Amino acid sequence: MKSANPIRAPRLFVPYTRLRPEEKMLASAAARLRIPAEFRDVSTLAWPDGFDAVPGDVAICRCIGQTHNLALARLLESRGVKTINPSSVMTLCGDKIATAACLDAAGIPQPAYRVASSPESAVEAAESMGYPVVFKPACGSWGRLLAKVTDRLGAEAVAFHKAALGPSHSVFFIQEYVEKNGSDLRAIIVGGEPVTLMRRKSAHWITNTARGASPEPCEMPPAMVDLLRKVSDAIGGDFLAVDLFETENGWTVNEVNGQPEFHGSVEATGVDLPGKVLAYAWNFISSGLDKSGFAR
């Protein structure tokens, strides 16, 4: 027999470290949709203080830093909380080399790449690929520390400079440079389904909106939907951003982001992404309760 008082209902947490446009959009959507999401500034907390997390709770982790977000997800998962995204997906998407290997294993098209273990072998890899190439840090976002290299002297300068930066730069990820005519594409996937596509245009070869690229709406072709579903199946997770290049041979996946910023996609497409993400997360909670608020 059930108690006269409902068991503590599962809760939806949105932990963050700074209220960016995305977190403000999520808060507005929660109020509009009447989804009782609890926003918590974890920069003021020390685990486990501030979290009475229990199995059945859901957390949309929105910390800015990859390390902070990943640590929080792992801690919450240790209490049985579902995190969006899971820590395993954050780990995979936070490592460009791991992501490239995962896409390879799934047969998903991506730019040609090499992984080298020394500055000397990195230079030779760049030579064998043919210039221009792009040196990328294995971990990083917002287009930081990318280097477009057009000749051997440039490759030597970048490779040996990176080697001096320490262990986190001791493995070299080198990708072919894809001429994208001033734009690339960003798709957003929620719950395994592609929901938005925008074009990012810039005079700079790096087309991140965080670096000033202009977002524009874009129709999503059915063939791209199929490709994005394959990406979602390969990577896993609940909420992904996929960056793509258009080539003569079709689309190639440049990167997959497991902690996506999305204000540019909302502005470009008008799609209620914060509402979709909140509704998706809330469904994990509401499906586990009866009409009286008891756990099923």
KOLVEXBA-866726 format. One record per residue (C-alpha): x, y, z; residue number from 0. Coordinates in pm, 1 decimal. Layout:
# residues N
{pt {X,Y,Z},NUM} ...
//
This chain:
# residues 296
{pt {0.0,0.0,0.0},0} {pt {129.5,346.3,-86.0},1} {pt {205.9,599.6,184.0},2} {pt {-34.7,892.4,231.6},3} {pt {249.9,1122.0,127.1},4} {pt {402.2,1095.6,-217.4},5} {pt {757.1,968.0,-235.2},6} {pt {997.0,1254.6,-308.9},7} {pt {935.2,1325.4,-675.0},8} {pt {1236.6,1308.6,-906.1},9} {pt {1375.7,1647.8,-997.7},10} {pt {1524.4,1809.1,-1304.9},11} {pt {1846.2,1996.2,-1231.9},12} {pt {2024.3,2239.6,-1461.8},13} {pt {2368.3,2291.5,-1305.3},14} {pt {2574.0,2572.1,-1457.5},15} {pt {2880.1,2785.3,-1388.5},16} {pt {2774.0,3099.0,-1574.4},17} {pt {2443.4,3215.8,-1717.3},18} {pt {2517.6,3232.8,-2087.5},19} {pt {2243.1,3301.6,-2343.6},20} {pt {2173.2,2925.9,-2356.5},21} {pt {2109.1,2892.8,-1983.3},22} {pt {1887.6,3202.1,-1987.8},23} {pt {1692.3,3050.9,-2278.0},24} {pt {1652.0,2725.7,-2084.2},25} {pt {1524.3,2914.5,-1777.9},26} {pt {1272.1,3109.2,-1988.9},27} {pt {1154.7,2791.4,-2159.8},28} {pt {1114.7,2612.7,-1825.2},29} {pt {891.9,2895.1,-1699.2},30} {pt {692.6,2906.3,-2023.2},31} {pt {642.2,2528.7,-2035.4},32} {pt {589.0,2503.3,-1658.3},33} {pt {863.5,2246.6,-1626.3},34} {pt {998.5,2264.6,-1268.5},35} {pt {1367.7,2276.5,-1350.3},36} {pt {1603.7,2375.4,-1069.5},37} {pt {1890.1,2593.4,-1190.9},38} {pt {2195.3,2578.1,-965.7},39} {pt {2517.5,2775.2,-988.3},40} {pt {2767.9,2502.8,-903.3},41} {pt {3056.3,2748.6,-897.7},42} {pt {2931.7,2835.8,-547.6},43} {pt {2904.1,2472.7,-433.0},44} {pt {3138.3,2191.2,-329.8},45} {pt {3006.0,1840.8,-388.6},46} {pt {2798.9,1694.7,-232.2},47} {pt {2670.3,2015.9,-74.3},48} {pt {2376.4,2162.1,-261.5},49} {pt {2271.0,1836.3,-426.4},50} {pt {2039.6,1586.5,-259.7},51} {pt {2054.6,1385.6,-581.3},52} {pt {1878.4,1049.9,-590.9},53} {pt {1811.7,784.4,-855.1},54} {pt {1544.2,904.7,-1093.6},55} {pt {1666.1,1263.6,-1102.1},56} {pt {1780.7,1413.0,-1433.9},57} {pt {2046.6,1679.1,-1485.9},58} {pt {2113.6,1888.3,-1796.2},59} {pt {2479.2,1967.6,-1729.1},60} {pt {2563.4,2318.3,-1851.6},61} {pt {2900.8,2398.1,-1694.3},62} {pt {3122.5,2593.5,-1932.1},63} {pt {3443.6,2395.4,-1892.8},64} {pt {3468.6,2039.1,-2026.3},65} {pt {3659.7,1925.8,-1715.9},66} {pt {3405.1,2077.2,-1477.9},67} {pt {3105.4,1942.6,-1672.4},68} {pt {3255.0,1594.8,-1694.2},69} {pt {3340.7,1580.4,-1323.5},70} {pt {2991.0,1690.7,-1228.6},71} {pt {2827.4,1435.5,-1460.8},72} {pt {3034.3,1153.0,-1312.4},73} {pt {2946.3,1258.4,-958.2},74} {pt {2576.6,1281.9,-1038.5},75} {pt {2581.4,946.3,-1218.0},76} {pt {2733.7,790.1,-905.8},77} {pt {2406.1,880.1,-731.2},78} {pt {2193.3,725.4,-1005.4},79} {pt {2112.7,1052.7,-1180.4},80} {pt {2066.4,1054.8,-1557.9},81} {pt {2285.8,1325.2,-1705.1},82} {pt {2243.0,1497.8,-2039.3},83} {pt {2478.5,1414.1,-2189.2},84} {pt {2615.7,1103.7,-2014.6},85} {pt {2975.6,1138.1,-1899.5},86} {pt {3083.2,872.4,-2152.3},87} {pt {2953.8,1089.6,-2437.5},88} {pt {3114.3,1401.8,-2292.0},89} {pt {3444.7,1212.6,-2277.8},90} {pt {3414.4,1090.7,-2636.1},91} {pt {3311.1,1425.6,-2783.9},92} {pt {3571.8,1610.4,-2577.4},93} {pt {3851.7,1421.7,-2753.0},94} {pt {3877.2,1485.2,-3126.8},95} {pt {4097.3,1180.4,-3176.5},96} {pt {3848.2,952.5,-3001.4},97} {pt {3565.0,1106.3,-3200.8},98} {pt {3749.2,1053.9,-3530.2},99} {pt {3814.7,690.2,-3440.0},100} {pt {3447.5,638.9,-3350.9},101} {pt {3330.4,791.7,-3679.7},102} {pt {3579.9,577.4,-3868.2},103} {pt {3451.6,262.2,-3701.4},104} {pt {3095.8,354.7,-3801.4},105} {pt {3195.2,430.0,-4162.1},106} {pt {3087.6,793.1,-4136.3},107} {pt {3262.0,1028.2,-4381.8},108} {pt {3500.3,1282.1,-4230.5},109} {pt {3806.8,1477.6,-4347.8},110} {pt {4124.3,1271.5,-4382.3},111} {pt {4341.4,1287.6,-4071.8},112} {pt {4663.2,1163.9,-3916.0},113} {pt {4760.9,1114.2,-3551.8},114} {pt {5130.3,1150.6,-3468.1},115} {pt {5328.0,1096.4,-3148.7},116} {pt {5622.4,1330.1,-3204.7},117} {pt {5676.7,1666.8,-3373.3},118} {pt {5901.0,1499.5,-3631.7},119} {pt {5637.6,1242.1,-3729.0},120} {pt {5370.8,1514.5,-3726.8},121} {pt {5568.8,1711.4,-3986.0},122} {pt {5611.9,1402.4,-4202.3},123} {pt {5241.1,1328.2,-4170.6},124} {pt {5157.2,1678.9,-4290.4},125} {pt {5397.7,1634.8,-4581.8},126} {pt {5236.3,1305.3,-4681.1},127} {pt {4886.3,1453.0,-4668.7},128} {pt {4972.6,1756.5,-4877.5},129} {pt {4915.7,2117.0,-4779.1},130} {pt {4721.4,2292.1,-4650.1},131} {pt {4646.9,2094.8,-4333.9},132} {pt {4501.1,2191.3,-3998.2},133} {pt {4669.6,2111.9,-3667.7},134} {pt {4404.2,2070.8,-3398.4},135} {pt {4437.1,2015.4,-3025.5},136} {pt {4280.1,1683.9,-2926.6},137} {pt {4073.5,1871.0,-2667.5},138} {pt {3936.3,2220.2,-2713.3},139} {pt {3643.9,2427.9,-2835.7},140} {pt {3550.8,2761.2,-2996.4},141} {pt {3816.8,2711.2,-3263.2},142} {pt {4098.2,2779.3,-3016.6},143} {pt {4454.2,2667.8,-3093.5},144} {pt {4372.4,2565.2,-3449.8},145} {pt {4652.5,2625.0,-3698.0},146} {pt {4617.6,2619.8,-4075.6},147} {pt {4955.8,2519.5,-4217.2},148} {pt {5051.9,2570.6,-4579.4},149} {pt {5411.2,2442.7,-4601.6},150} {pt {5681.6,2240.2,-4427.0},151} {pt {5829.2,2538.4,-4245.7},152} {pt {5489.5,2616.6,-4097.8},153} {pt {5438.6,2252.9,-3997.9},154} {pt {5773.7,2246.2,-3822.0},155} {pt {5701.3,2571.1,-3637.9},156} {pt {5357.1,2457.3,-3519.5},157} {pt {5457.9,2101.1,-3431.1},158} {pt {5761.1,2195.1,-3223.6},159} {pt {5576.1,2482.4,-3059.4},160} {pt {5294.0,2247.1,-2958.6},161} {pt {5542.3,1993.8,-2825.9},162} {pt {5675.4,2260.4,-2589.5},163} {pt {5328.8,2324.7,-2445.7},164} {pt {5333.2,2006.6,-2237.9},165} {pt {5180.6,1658.0,-2220.5},166} {pt {4830.6,1762.5,-2329.5},167} {pt {4977.5,1857.4,-2668.9},168} {pt {5214.3,1562.9,-2705.7},169} {pt {4982.2,1377.0,-2944.5},170} {pt {4922.5,1556.3,-3274.0},171} {pt {4590.7,1553.4,-3457.6},172} {pt {4632.9,1670.0,-3817.5},173} {pt {4334.0,1706.7,-4048.0},174} {pt {4315.5,1783.5,-4416.6},175} {pt {4205.9,2137.7,-4489.1},176} {pt {3864.9,2138.9,-4656.9},177} {pt {3788.0,2442.6,-4869.9},178} {pt {3438.4,2543.4,-4758.5},179} {pt {3392.1,2869.9,-4948.5},180} {pt {3333.3,3074.5,-4637.0},181} {pt {3077.2,2858.3,-4461.1},182} {pt {3003.8,2530.0,-4292.5},183} {pt {2690.8,2367.5,-4147.2},184} {pt {2586.4,2296.9,-3790.4},185} {pt {2308.7,2050.5,-3707.7},186} {pt {2152.7,1992.1,-3367.0},187} {pt {2031.4,1648.5,-3258.4},188} {pt {1794.6,1599.2,-2963.8},189} {pt {1704.8,1249.4,-2850.9},190} {pt {1859.7,1093.7,-3159.4},191} {pt {1659.3,1305.9,-3404.3},192} {pt {1803.5,1595.7,-3608.7},193} {pt {1597.9,1907.4,-3534.3},194} {pt {1781.7,2210.3,-3677.3},195} {pt {2038.7,2299.9,-3940.1},196} {pt {2209.2,2634.2,-3987.4},197} {pt {2482.6,2767.7,-4210.2},198} {pt {2767.8,2959.2,-4045.0},199} {pt {2930.5,3217.8,-4272.6},200} {pt {3256.9,3397.3,-4209.8},201} {pt {3538.0,3567.4,-4396.7},202} {pt {3775.5,3376.6,-4166.9},203} {pt {3853.0,3011.4,-4234.7},204} {pt {3734.8,2930.1,-3879.6},205} {pt {3355.0,2954.8,-3889.2},206} {pt {3256.4,2924.5,-3522.8},207} {pt {2980.9,3162.9,-3413.5},208} {pt {3188.8,3217.4,-3098.4},209} {pt {3447.7,3368.9,-3334.0},210} {pt {3201.1,3596.4,-3509.0},211} {pt {3051.5,3377.8,-3783.1},212} {pt {2701.0,3476.8,-3896.4},213} {pt {2430.7,3209.4,-3863.2},214} {pt {2169.7,3158.1,-4135.4},215} {pt {1876.6,2913.3,-4157.0},216} {pt {1918.4,2613.9,-4382.6},217} {pt {1686.4,2338.5,-4503.1},218} {pt {1788.0,1988.9,-4394.7},219} {pt {1789.3,1741.7,-4686.3},220} {pt {1655.8,1389.9,-4615.2},221} {pt {1995.2,1236.1,-4695.3},222} {pt {2154.0,1452.4,-4425.3},223} {pt {1893.0,1336.1,-4175.3},224} {pt {2003.9,979.2,-4241.7},225} {pt {2370.5,1073.8,-4197.3},226} {pt {2301.3,1257.0,-3871.1},227} {pt {2108.4,961.5,-3732.7},228} {pt {2411.4,745.4,-3803.1},229} {pt {2627.7,995.4,-3616.7},230} {pt {2388.5,986.0,-3322.6},231} {pt {2388.9,606.3,-3320.5},232} {pt {2768.7,598.2,-3326.8},233} {pt {2829.8,867.1,-3063.4},234} {pt {2528.1,808.9,-2839.1},235} {pt {2396.9,1074.3,-2604.6},236} {pt {2092.0,1295.0,-2591.7},237} {pt {2192.3,1639.2,-2716.8},238} {pt {2460.0,1684.0,-2983.8},239} {pt {2582.5,1947.2,-3226.2},240} {pt {2737.8,1817.7,-3548.1},241} {pt {2956.6,2036.9,-3768.9},242} {pt {2966.3,1939.6,-4135.5},243} {pt {3146.0,2040.8,-4452.7},244} {pt {2994.4,2031.9,-4799.0},245} {pt {3225.0,1866.9,-5052.9},246} {pt {3201.6,1743.4,-5410.2},247} {pt {3147.0,1394.3,-5269.2},248} {pt {2878.9,1491.8,-5021.1},249} {pt {2882.5,1593.5,-4656.7},250} {pt {3166.1,1513.0,-4420.3},251} {pt {3149.4,1536.6,-4042.7},252} {pt {3410.3,1774.9,-3908.2},253} {pt {3337.3,1759.3,-3533.7},254} {pt {3073.0,1645.5,-3284.5},255} {pt {3006.2,1861.8,-2979.1},256} {pt {2865.0,1702.3,-2664.5},257} {pt {2821.2,2031.9,-2477.3},258} {pt {2660.3,2244.1,-2746.9},259} {pt {2595.0,2613.3,-2735.6},260} {pt {2280.3,2674.4,-2934.5},261} {pt {2175.5,3039.1,-2925.4},262} {pt {2299.6,3081.1,-3284.1},263} {pt {2084.4,2789.9,-3401.7},264} {pt {1778.4,2933.0,-3226.2},265} {pt {1835.3,3278.9,-3374.4},266} {pt {1891.1,3137.4,-3723.5},267} {pt {1612.1,2881.0,-3737.8},268} {pt {1351.8,2996.7,-3485.5},269} {pt {1325.1,2640.2,-3354.0},270} {pt {1258.1,2620.5,-2979.1},271} {pt {1567.9,2418.6,-2894.7},272} {pt {1563.8,2496.2,-2520.7},273} {pt {1201.9,2382.5,-2505.9},274} {pt {1282.3,2061.4,-2692.8},275} {pt {1577.0,1980.9,-2464.8},276} {pt {1376.7,2050.2,-2147.3},277} {pt {1077.2,1847.5,-2268.9},278} {pt {1308.0,1560.4,-2363.0},279} {pt {1471.3,1565.6,-2018.6},280} {pt {1142.0,1605.9,-1834.6},281} {pt {999.7,1302.8,-2014.3},282} {pt {1246.4,1079.6,-1827.6},283} {pt {1094.8,1206.2,-1502.8},284} {pt {726.8,1228.1,-1593.8},285} {pt {723.2,876.8,-1737.4},286} {pt {826.3,743.7,-1395.1},287} {pt {542.8,908.7,-1199.1},288} {pt {172.5,838.6,-1176.1},289} {pt {-89.2,1115.5,-1190.0},290} {pt {-67.6,1171.1,-814.4},291} {pt {306.2,1226.4,-814.5},292} {pt {396.4,885.3,-676.1},293} {pt {685.6,686.3,-820.5},294} {pt {547.3,405.6,-1033.2},295} 
//
